């Protein structure tokens, strides 16, 4: 008889990650510091986070003017938008 193992689902929001938003913001800022600019998908891959929560974190950083969008292929694909640090970030 084989046992079925259930894998937990990936977090869909920052709250589901279970870590402090400030910590997650610092990790994203550090990733930008070492990489220059990157897409949301690249940051998500570097931090091993799902894309949805990564975009949430980037949105909070943009509202705090710590990062900005440089451009991207299309606004309908938020994972492909390229972000960079601002002087404040």
VENKA-V719389 format. One record per backbone hydrogen bond with DSSP energy under -1.0 kcal/mol. CO is the residue of the C=O (numbers start at 1). NH is the residue of the N-H. E is the energy in kcal/mol with one decimal. If there is no record, write none. Layout:
BEGIN
CO;NH;E
CO;NH;E
END
This chain:
BEGIN
14;17;-1.0
20;24;-2.0
21;25;-2.7
22;26;-2.3
23;27;-2.1
24;28;-2.1
25;29;-2.7
26;30;-2.4
27;31;-2.0
28;32;-2.2
29;33;-2.4
30;34;-1.9
31;35;-1.4
32;36;-2.5
38;83;-3.2
39;43;-2.2
40;44;-2.6
41;45;-2.2
42;46;-2.4
43;47;-2.2
44;49;-2.4
50;54;-1.5
51;55;-2.5
52;56;-1.9
53;57;-2.4
54;58;-2.5
55;59;-2.4
56;60;-1.9
57;61;-2.2
58;62;-2.4
59;63;-2.3
60;64;-1.5
61;66;-3.0
62;65;-1.5
66;86;-1.9
68;84;-2.2
71;82;-4.1
74;77;-1.2
77;80;-2.2
78;81;-1.0
79;41;-2.2
81;40;-1.2
82;70;-3.7
82;71;-1.2
83;38;-1.9
84;68;-2.5
END
